[in-house]
Amino acid sequence: MMPLTMVEIGESVIIKKISGRDDTKRFLESLGFIVGSEVTIVSKFGQNFIINVKDTRVALDQMMAKRIFV
């Protein structure tokens, strides 16, 4: 298992775990980041990530992306 920040651009992975406080987990789940879901890194801009999840593109900063393990 590794954090989402370690995934290469264009690579599709399955979410294994989401860490953090309950409100953080709920926020990520509301965006579609649910254990078992497939996500793809679309691009990286410095410490920001564009991630394709459930046919939607979502921008996350590095701190949030580190809480998603694949």
PDB file of N, CA, C and O in Angstrom, chain B, residues numbered from 101:
ATOM      1  N   MET B 101       0.848  -1.180   0.000  1.00  0.00           N
ATOM      2  CA  MET B 101       0.000   0.000   0.000  1.00  0.00           C
ATOM      3  C   MET B 101       0.893   1.242   0.000  1.00  0.00           C
ATOM      4  O   MET B 101       1.919   1.287   0.678  1.00  0.00           O
ATOM      5  N   MET B 102       0.478   2.250  -0.776  1.00  0.00           N
ATOM      6  CA  MET B 102       1.243   3.492  -0.849  1.00  0.00           C
ATOM      7  C   MET B 102       0.271   4.667  -0.970  1.00  0.00           C
ATOM      8  O   MET B 102      -0.874   4.482  -1.383  1.00  0.00           O
ATOM      9  N   PRO B 103       0.722   5.883  -0.609  1.00  0.00           N
ATOM     10  CA  PRO B 103      -0.167   7.035  -0.750  1.00  0.00           C
ATOM     11  C   PRO B 103      -0.391   7.383  -2.221  1.00  0.00           C
ATOM     12  O   PRO B 103       0.443   7.087  -3.076  1.00  0.00           O
ATOM     13  N   LEU B 104      -1.514   8.007  -2.496  1.00  0.00           N
ATOM     14  CA  LEU B 104      -1.870   8.389  -3.859  1.00  0.00           C
ATOM     15  C   LEU B 104      -0.815   9.304  -4.489  1.00  0.00           C
ATOM     16  O   LEU B 104      -0.684   9.349  -5.712  1.00  0.00           O
ATOM     17  N   THR B 105      -0.072  10.023  -3.667  1.00  0.00           N
ATOM     18  CA  THR B 105       0.954  10.936  -4.178  1.00  0.00           C
ATOM     19  C   THR B 105       2.089  10.203  -4.895  1.00  0.00           C
ATOM     20  O   THR B 105       2.838  10.827  -5.647  1.00  0.00           O
ATOM     21  N   MET B 106       2.233   8.897  -4.680  1.00  0.00           N
ATOM     22  CA  MET B 106       3.312   8.112  -5.292  1.00  0.00           C
ATOM     23  C   MET B 106       2.923   7.532  -6.656  1.00  0.00           C
ATOM     24  O   MET B 106       3.765   6.954  -7.343  1.00  0.00           O
ATOM     25  N   VAL B 107       1.665   7.681  -7.049  1.00  0.00           N
ATOM     26  CA  VAL B 107       1.166   7.097  -8.294  1.00  0.00           C
ATOM     27  C   VAL B 107       1.601   7.969  -9.481  1.00  0.00           C
ATOM     28  O   VAL B 107       1.599   9.197  -9.392  1.00  0.00           O
ATOM     29  N   GLU B 108       1.967   7.329 -10.571  1.00  0.00           N
ATOM     30  CA  GLU B 108       2.399   8.047 -11.776  1.00  0.00           C
ATOM     31  C   GLU B 108       1.196   8.598 -12.543  1.00  0.00           C
ATOM     32  O   GLU B 108       0.087   8.075 -12.440  1.00  0.00           O
ATOM     33  N   ILE B 109       1.431   9.646 -13.302  1.00  0.00           N
ATOM     34  CA  ILE B 109       0.383  10.235 -14.148  1.00  0.00           C
ATOM     35  C   ILE B 109      -0.097   9.194 -15.157  1.00  0.00           C
ATOM     36  O   ILE B 109       0.706   8.521 -15.803  1.00  0.00           O
ATOM     37  N   GLY B 110      -1.420   9.074 -15.280  1.00  0.00           N
ATOM     38  CA  GLY B 110      -2.021   8.129 -16.208  1.00  0.00           C
ATOM     39  C   GLY B 110      -2.269   6.756 -15.629  1.00  0.00           C
ATOM     40  O   GLY B 110      -2.933   5.933 -16.259  1.00  0.00           O
ATOM     41  N   GLU B 111      -1.753   6.490 -14.444  1.00  0.00           N
ATOM     42  CA  GLU B 111      -1.908   5.174 -13.820  1.00  0.00           C
ATOM     43  C   GLU B 111      -3.248   5.084 -13.090  1.00  0.00           C
ATOM     44  O   GLU B 111      -3.627   6.007 -12.369  1.00  0.00           O
ATOM     45  N   SER B 112      -3.958   3.986 -13.276  1.00  0.00           N
ATOM     46  CA  SER B 112      -5.215   3.730 -12.575  1.00  0.00           C
ATOM     47  C   SER B 112      -4.959   2.780 -11.420  1.00  0.00           C
ATOM     48  O   SER B 112      -4.276   1.768 -11.575  1.00  0.00           O
ATOM     49  N   VAL B 113      -5.511   3.114 -10.259  1.00  0.00           N
ATOM     50  CA  VAL B 113      -5.318   2.317  -9.052  1.00  0.00           C
ATOM     51  C   VAL B 113      -6.638   2.206  -8.292  1.00  0.00           C
ATOM     52  O   VAL B 113      -7.579   2.959  -8.545  1.00  0.00           O
ATOM     53  N   ILE B 114      -6.692   1.260  -7.360  1.00  0.00           N
ATOM     54  CA  ILE B 114      -7.874   1.044  -6.521  1.00  0.00           C
ATOM     55  C   ILE B 114      -7.577   1.571  -5.115  1.00  0.00           C
ATOM     56  O   ILE B 114      -6.513   1.297  -4.559  1.00  0.00           O
ATOM     57  N   ILE B 115      -8.516   2.324  -4.544  1.00  0.00           N
ATOM     58  CA  ILE B 115      -8.348   2.860  -3.193  1.00  0.00           C
ATOM     59  C   ILE B 115      -8.474   1.717  -2.186  1.00  0.00           C
ATOM     60  O   ILE B 115      -9.449   0.967  -2.200  1.00  0.00           O
ATOM     61  N   LYS B 116      -7.468   1.596  -1.309  1.00  0.00           N
ATOM     62  CA  LYS B 116      -7.440   0.540  -0.294  1.00  0.00           C
ATOM     63  C   LYS B 116      -7.842   1.067   1.083  1.00  0.00           C
ATOM     64  O   LYS B 116      -8.456   0.349   1.871  1.00  0.00           O
ATOM     65  N   LYS B 117      -7.489   2.339   1.373  1.00  0.00           N
ATOM     66  CA  LYS B 117      -7.724   2.885   2.711  1.00  0.00           C
ATOM     67  C   LYS B 117      -7.703   4.406   2.636  1.00  0.00           C
ATOM     68  O   LYS B 117      -6.996   4.990   1.815  1.00  0.00           O
ATOM     69  N   ILE B 118      -8.487   5.040   3.504  1.00  0.00           N
ATOM     70  CA  ILE B 118      -8.451   6.495   3.644  1.00  0.00           C
ATOM     71  C   ILE B 118      -8.176   6.787   5.107  1.00  0.00           C
ATOM     72  O   ILE B 118      -8.903   6.321   5.984  1.00  0.00           O
ATOM     73  N   SER B 119      -7.121   7.564   5.377  1.00  0.00           N
ATOM     74  CA  SER B 119      -6.771   7.883   6.757  1.00  0.00           C
ATOM     75  C   SER B 119      -7.191   9.312   7.083  1.00  0.00           C
ATOM     76  O   SER B 119      -7.568  10.080   6.198  1.00  0.00           O
ATOM     77  N   GLY B 120      -7.119   9.650   8.352  1.00  0.00           N
ATOM     78  CA  GLY B 120      -7.469  10.999   8.784  1.00  0.00           C
ATOM     79  C   GLY B 120      -8.653  10.995   9.730  1.00  0.00           C
ATOM     80  O   GLY B 120      -9.196   9.945  10.075  1.00  0.00           O
ATOM     81  N   ARG B 121      -9.044  12.200  10.146  1.00  0.00           N
ATOM     82  CA  ARG B 121     -10.191  12.344  11.045  1.00  0.00           C
ATOM     83  C   ARG B 121     -11.477  11.993  10.307  1.00  0.00           C
ATOM     84  O   ARG B 121     -11.511  11.956   9.077  1.00  0.00           O
ATOM     85  N   ASP B 122     -12.522  11.740  11.067  1.00  0.00           N
ATOM     86  CA  ASP B 122     -13.811  11.349  10.479  1.00  0.00           C
ATOM     87  C   ASP B 122     -14.338  12.387   9.502  1.00  0.00           C
ATOM     88  O   ASP B 122     -14.869  12.028   8.451  1.00  0.00           O
ATOM     89  N   ASP B 123     -14.199  13.683   9.833  1.00  0.00           N
ATOM     90  CA  ASP B 123     -14.702  14.717   8.925  1.00  0.00           C
ATOM     91  C   ASP B 123     -13.911  14.750   7.621  1.00  0.00           C
ATOM     92  O   ASP B 123     -14.469  15.031   6.561  1.00  0.00           O
ATOM     93  N   THR B 124     -12.615  14.463   7.696  1.00  0.00           N
ATOM     94  CA  THR B 124     -11.787  14.397   6.494  1.00  0.00           C
ATOM     95  C   THR B 124     -12.211  13.221   5.624  1.00  0.00           C
ATOM     96  O   THR B 124     -12.330  13.349   4.406  1.00  0.00           O
ATOM     97  N   LYS B 125     -12.437  12.081   6.256  1.00  0.00           N
ATOM     98  CA  LYS B 125     -12.879  10.891   5.519  1.00  0.00           C
ATOM     99  C   LYS B 125     -14.222  11.132   4.848  1.00  0.00           C
ATOM    100  O   LYS B 125     -14.420  10.761   3.691  1.00  0.00           O
ATOM    101  N   ARG B 126     -15.147  11.755   5.576  1.00  0.00           N
ATOM    102  CA  ARG B 126     -16.467  12.053   4.997  1.00  0.00           C
ATOM    103  C   ARG B 126     -16.351  13.014   3.817  1.00  0.00           C
ATOM    104  O   ARG B 126     -17.036  12.845   2.808  1.00  0.00           O
ATOM    105  N   PHE B 127     -15.486  14.018   3.939  1.00  0.00           N
ATOM    106  CA  PHE B 127     -15.281  14.973   2.846  1.00  0.00           C
ATOM    107  C   PHE B 127     -14.774  14.251   1.598  1.00  0.00           C
ATOM    108  O   PHE B 127     -15.300  14.459   0.505  1.00  0.00           O
ATOM    109  N   LEU B 128     -13.758  13.407   1.755  1.00  0.00           N
ATOM    110  CA  LEU B 128     -13.210  12.676   0.614  1.00  0.00           C
ATOM    111  C   LEU B 128     -14.243  11.722   0.028  1.00  0.00           C
ATOM    112  O   LEU B 128     -14.335  11.580  -1.191  1.00  0.00           O
ATOM    113  N   GLU B 129     -15.015  11.071   0.883  1.00  0.00           N
ATOM    114  CA  GLU B 129     -16.067  10.165   0.398  1.00  0.00           C
ATOM    115  C   GLU B 129     -17.124  10.931  -0.384  1.00  0.00           C
ATOM    116  O   GLU B 129     -17.658  10.414  -1.365  1.00  0.00           O
ATOM    117  N   SER B 130     -17.435  12.157   0.035  1.00  0.00           N
ATOM    118  CA  SER B 130     -18.429  12.964  -0.686  1.00  0.00           C
ATOM    119  C   SER B 130     -17.939  13.345  -2.081  1.00  0.00           C
ATOM    120  O   SER B 130     -18.742  13.615  -2.974  1.00  0.00           O
ATOM    121  N   LEU B 131     -16.627  13.366  -2.263  1.00  0.00           N
ATOM    122  CA  LEU B 131     -16.047  13.656  -3.583  1.00  0.00           C
ATOM    123  C   LEU B 131     -15.945  12.403  -4.452  1.00  0.00           C
ATOM    124  O   LEU B 131     -15.628  12.492  -5.638  1.00  0.00           O
ATOM    125  N   GLY B 132     -16.215  11.228  -3.861  1.00  0.00           N
ATOM    126  CA  GLY B 132     -16.171   9.976  -4.611  1.00  0.00           C
ATOM    127  C   GLY B 132     -15.006   9.074  -4.269  1.00  0.00           C
ATOM    128  O   GLY B 132     -14.857   8.004  -4.859  1.00  0.00           O
ATOM    129  N   PHE B 133     -14.173   9.491  -3.318  1.00  0.00           N
ATOM    130  CA  PHE B 133     -13.023   8.680  -2.915  1.00  0.00           C
ATOM    131  C   PHE B 133     -13.477   7.667  -1.868  1.00  0.00           C
ATOM    132  O   PHE B 133     -13.450   7.938  -0.667  1.00  0.00           O
ATOM    133  N   ILE B 134     -13.894   6.500  -2.343  1.00  0.00           N
ATOM    134  CA  ILE B 134     -14.431   5.439  -1.495  1.00  0.00           C
ATOM    135  C   ILE B 134     -13.562   4.201  -1.656  1.00  0.00           C
ATOM    136  O   ILE B 134     -13.135   3.881  -2.765  1.00  0.00           O
ATOM    137  N   VAL B 135     -13.299   3.503  -0.555  1.00  0.00           N
ATOM    138  CA  VAL B 135     -12.490   2.281  -0.605  1.00  0.00           C
ATOM    139  C   VAL B 135     -13.092   1.335  -1.639  1.00  0.00           C
ATOM    140  O   VAL B 135     -14.292   1.062  -1.625  1.00  0.00           O
ATOM    141  N   GLY B 136     -12.242   0.839  -2.532  1.00  0.00           N
ATOM    142  CA  GLY B 136     -12.684  -0.056  -3.597  1.00  0.00           C
ATOM    143  C   GLY B 136     -12.895   0.651  -4.927  1.00  0.00           C
ATOM    144  O   GLY B 136     -13.014   0.000  -5.965  1.00  0.00           O
ATOM    145  N   SER B 137     -12.941   1.987  -4.901  1.00  0.00           N
ATOM    146  CA  SER B 137     -13.137   2.749  -6.141  1.00  0.00           C
ATOM    147  C   SER B 137     -11.832   2.856  -6.922  1.00  0.00           C
ATOM    148  O   SER B 137     -10.744   2.849  -6.347  1.00  0.00           O
ATOM    149  N   GLU B 138     -11.961   2.955  -8.242  1.00  0.00           N
ATOM    150  CA  GLU B 138     -10.797   3.140  -9.106  1.00  0.00           C
ATOM    151  C   GLU B 138     -10.587   4.626  -9.349  1.00  0.00           C
ATOM    152  O   GLU B 138     -11.536   5.357  -9.628  1.00  0.00           O
ATOM    153  N   VAL B 139      -9.332   5.071  -9.240  1.00  0.00           N
ATOM    154  CA  VAL B 139      -8.978   6.456  -9.505  1.00  0.00           C
ATOM    155  C   VAL B 139      -7.784   6.495 -10.452  1.00  0.00           C
ATOM    156  O   VAL B 139      -6.978   5.566 -10.492  1.00  0.00           O
ATOM    157  N   THR B 140      -7.683   7.586 -11.214  1.00  0.00           N
ATOM    158  CA  THR B 140      -6.571   7.776 -12.144  1.00  0.00           C
ATOM    159  C   THR B 140      -5.988   9.165 -11.932  1.00  0.00           C
ATOM    160  O   THR B 140      -6.728  10.145 -11.839  1.00  0.00           O
ATOM    161  N   ILE B 141      -4.664   9.252 -11.855  1.00  0.00           N
ATOM    162  CA  ILE B 141      -4.001  10.546 -11.767  1.00  0.00           C
ATOM    163  C   ILE B 141      -3.975  11.145 -13.172  1.00  0.00           C
ATOM    164  O   ILE B 141      -3.389  10.559 -14.083  1.00  0.00           O
ATOM    165  N   VAL B 142      -4.602  12.301 -13.351  1.00  0.00           N
ATOM    166  CA  VAL B 142      -4.644  12.964 -14.650  1.00  0.00           C
ATOM    167  C   VAL B 142      -3.418  13.849 -14.815  1.00  0.00           C
ATOM    168  O   VAL B 142      -2.765  13.818 -15.857  1.00  0.00           O
ATOM    169  N   SER B 143      -3.100  14.643 -13.788  1.00  0.00           N
ATOM    170  CA  SER B 143      -1.914  15.504 -13.855  1.00  0.00           C
ATOM    171  C   SER B 143      -1.499  15.949 -12.465  1.00  0.00           C
ATOM    172  O   SER B 143      -2.258  15.856 -11.500  1.00  0.00           O
ATOM    173  N   LYS B 144      -0.254  16.442 -12.397  1.00  0.00           N
ATOM    174  CA  LYS B 144       0.292  16.985 -11.159  1.00  0.00           C
ATOM    175  C   LYS B 144       0.827  18.379 -11.469  1.00  0.00           C
ATOM    176  O   LYS B 144       1.548  18.573 -12.448  1.00  0.00           O
ATOM    177  N   PHE B 145       0.470  19.341 -10.632  1.00  0.00           N
ATOM    178  CA  PHE B 145       0.973  20.711 -10.748  1.00  0.00           C
ATOM    179  C   PHE B 145       1.583  21.086  -9.412  1.00  0.00           C
ATOM    180  O   PHE B 145       0.869  21.461  -8.483  1.00  0.00           O
ATOM    181  N   GLY B 146       2.899  20.986  -9.310  1.00  0.00           N
ATOM    182  CA  GLY B 146       3.549  21.267  -8.032  1.00  0.00           C
ATOM    183  C   GLY B 146       3.062  20.295  -6.984  1.00  0.00           C
ATOM    184  O   GLY B 146       3.332  19.096  -7.065  1.00  0.00           O
ATOM    185  N   GLN B 147       2.333  20.813  -5.984  1.00  0.00           N
ATOM    186  CA  GLN B 147       1.818  19.952  -4.920  1.00  0.00           C
ATOM    187  C   GLN B 147       0.323  19.723  -5.052  1.00  0.00           C
ATOM    188  O   GLN B 147      -0.330  19.327  -4.086  1.00  0.00           O
ATOM    189  N   ASN B 148      -0.225  19.967  -6.227  1.00  0.00           N
ATOM    190  CA  ASN B 148      -1.649  19.750  -6.478  1.00  0.00           C
ATOM    191  C   ASN B 148      -1.833  18.631  -7.495  1.00  0.00           C
ATOM    192  O   ASN B 148      -1.011  18.450  -8.393  1.00  0.00           O
ATOM    193  N   PHE B 149      -2.916  17.887  -7.343  1.00  0.00           N
ATOM    194  CA  PHE B 149      -3.192  16.745  -8.197  1.00  0.00           C
ATOM    195  C   PHE B 149      -4.572  16.885  -8.819  1.00  0.00           C
ATOM    196  O   PHE B 149      -5.513  17.324  -8.159  1.00  0.00           O
ATOM    197  N   ILE B 150      -4.693  16.512 -10.088  1.00  0.00           N
ATOM    198  CA  ILE B 150      -5.985  16.377 -10.741  1.00  0.00           C
ATOM    199  C   ILE B 150      -6.219  14.876 -10.851  1.00  0.00           C
ATOM    200  O   ILE B 150      -5.419  14.153 -11.443  1.00  0.00           O
ATOM    201  N   ILE B 151      -7.329  14.418 -10.271  1.00  0.00           N
ATOM    202  CA  ILE B 151      -7.606  12.988 -10.174  1.00  0.00           C
ATOM    203  C   ILE B 151      -8.962  12.704 -10.790  1.00  0.00           C
ATOM    204  O   ILE B 151      -9.937  13.406 -10.521  1.00  0.00           O
ATOM    205  N   ASN B 152      -9.019  11.668 -11.620  1.00  0.00           N
ATOM    206  CA  ASN B 152     -10.277  11.230 -12.210  1.00  0.00           C
ATOM    207  C   ASN B 152     -10.874  10.165 -11.302  1.00  0.00           C
ATOM    208  O   ASN B 152     -10.277   9.110 -11.088  1.00  0.00           O
ATOM    209  N   VAL B 153     -12.065  10.453 -10.769  1.00  0.00           N
ATOM    210  CA  VAL B 153     -12.742   9.511  -9.896  1.00  0.00           C
ATOM    211  C   VAL B 153     -14.220   9.515 -10.273  1.00  0.00           C
ATOM    212  O   VAL B 153     -14.856  10.569 -10.292  1.00  0.00           O
ATOM    213  N   LYS B 154     -14.765   8.345 -10.572  1.00  0.00           N
ATOM    214  CA  LYS B 154     -16.177   8.203 -10.961  1.00  0.00           C
ATOM    215  C   LYS B 154     -16.553   9.170 -12.086  1.00  0.00           C
ATOM    216  O   LYS B 154     -17.543   9.893 -11.974  1.00  0.00           O
ATOM    217  N   ASP B 155     -15.778   9.186 -13.157  1.00  0.00           N
ATOM    218  CA  ASP B 155     -16.029  10.024 -14.340  1.00  0.00           C
ATOM    219  C   ASP B 155     -16.050  11.519 -14.034  1.00  0.00           C
ATOM    220  O   ASP B 155     -16.645  12.293 -14.783  1.00  0.00           O
ATOM    221  N   THR B 156     -15.413  11.930 -12.950  1.00  0.00           N
ATOM    222  CA  THR B 156     -15.320  13.332 -12.580  1.00  0.00           C
ATOM    223  C   THR B 156     -13.866  13.650 -12.258  1.00  0.00           C
ATOM    224  O   THR B 156     -13.153  12.829 -11.681  1.00  0.00           O
ATOM    225  N   ARG B 157     -13.431  14.850 -12.637  1.00  0.00           N
ATOM    226  CA  ARG B 157     -12.078  15.267 -12.276  1.00  0.00           C
ATOM    227  C   ARG B 157     -12.137  16.113 -11.024  1.00  0.00           C
ATOM    228  O   ARG B 157     -12.928  17.051 -10.919  1.00  0.00           O
ATOM    229  N   VAL B 158     -11.275  15.761 -10.068  1.00  0.00           N
ATOM    230  CA  VAL B 158     -11.235  16.440  -8.775  1.00  0.00           C
ATOM    231  C   VAL B 158      -9.807  16.914  -8.529  1.00  0.00           C
ATOM    232  O   VAL B 158      -8.849  16.192  -8.804  1.00  0.00           O
ATOM    233  N   ALA B 159      -9.671  18.133  -8.011  1.00  0.00           N
ATOM    234  CA  ALA B 159      -8.355  18.660  -7.641  1.00  0.00           C
ATOM    235  C   ALA B 159      -8.155  18.472  -6.139  1.00  0.00           C
ATOM    236  O   ALA B 159      -9.019  18.825  -5.337  1.00  0.00           O
ATOM    237  N   LEU B 160      -7.009  17.913  -5.773  1.00  0.00           N
ATOM    238  CA  LEU B 160      -6.656  17.748  -4.364  1.00  0.00           C
ATOM    239  C   LEU B 160      -5.254  18.277  -4.136  1.00  0.00           C
ATOM    240  O   LEU B 160      -4.394  18.172  -5.010  1.00  0.00           O
ATOM    241  N   ASP B 161      -5.021  18.850  -2.952  1.00  0.00           N
ATOM    242  CA  ASP B 161      -3.652  19.228  -2.620  1.00  0.00           C
ATOM    243  C   ASP B 161      -2.913  18.000  -2.084  1.00  0.00           C
ATOM    244  O   ASP B 161      -3.511  16.954  -1.833  1.00  0.00           O
ATOM    245  N   GLN B 162      -1.619  18.153  -1.919  1.00  0.00           N
ATOM    246  CA  GLN B 162      -0.784  17.022  -1.520  1.00  0.00           C
ATOM    247  C   GLN B 162      -1.179  16.473  -0.152  1.00  0.00           C
ATOM    248  O   GLN B 162      -1.127  15.262   0.059  1.00  0.00           O
ATOM    249  N   MET B 163      -1.572  17.341   0.780  1.00  0.00           N
ATOM    250  CA  MET B 163      -1.950  16.873   2.120  1.00  0.00           C
ATOM    251  C   MET B 163      -3.163  15.938   2.067  1.00  0.00           C
ATOM    252  O   MET B 163      -3.195  14.924   2.764  1.00  0.00           O
ATOM    253  N   MET B 164      -4.148  16.273   1.249  1.00  0.00           N
ATOM    254  CA  MET B 164      -5.329  15.406   1.121  1.00  0.00           C
ATOM    255  C   MET B 164      -4.975  14.133   0.357  1.00  0.00           C
ATOM    256  O   MET B 164      -5.419  13.047   0.729  1.00  0.00           O
ATOM    257  N   ALA B 165      -4.190  14.254  -0.692  1.00  0.00           N
ATOM    258  CA  ALA B 165      -3.822  13.093  -1.508  1.00  0.00           C
ATOM    259  C   ALA B 165      -3.012  12.079  -0.689  1.00  0.00           C
ATOM    260  O   ALA B 165      -3.090  10.877  -0.943  1.00  0.00           O
ATOM    261  N   LYS B 166      -2.248  12.553   0.277  1.00  0.00           N
ATOM    262  CA  LYS B 166      -1.450  11.654   1.135  1.00  0.00           C
ATOM    263  C   LYS B 166      -2.322  10.795   2.037  1.00  0.00           C
ATOM    264  O   LYS B 166      -1.861   9.776   2.553  1.00  0.00           O
ATOM    265  N   ARG B 167      -3.570  11.189   2.233  1.00  0.00           N
ATOM    266  CA  ARG B 167      -4.466  10.435   3.118  1.00  0.00           C
ATOM    267  C   ARG B 167      -5.166   9.288   2.395  1.00  0.00           C
ATOM    268  O   ARG B 167      -5.835   8.467   3.022  1.00  0.00           O
ATOM    269  N   ILE B 168      -5.010   9.238   1.084  1.00  0.00           N
ATOM    270  CA  ILE B 168      -5.638   8.186   0.283  1.00  0.00           C
ATOM    271  C   ILE B 168      -4.565   7.154  -0.053  1.00  0.00           C
ATOM    272  O   ILE B 168      -3.561   7.475  -0.689  1.00  0.00           O
ATOM    273  N   PHE B 169      -4.783   5.926   0.374  1.00  0.00           N
ATOM    274  CA  PHE B 169      -3.823   4.849   0.122  1.00  0.00           C
ATOM    275  C   PHE B 169      -4.346   3.890  -0.925  1.00  0.00           C
ATOM    276  O   PHE B 169      -5.520   3.520  -0.920  1.00  0.00           O
ATOM    277  N   VAL B 170      -3.457   3.493  -1.826  1.00  0.00           N
ATOM    278  CA  VAL B 170      -3.830   2.615  -2.945  1.00  0.00           C
ATOM    279  C   VAL B 170      -2.949   1.386  -2.949  1.00  0.00           C
ATOM    280  O   VAL B 170      -3.100   0.520  -3.812  1.00  0.00           O
TER     281      VAL B 170
END
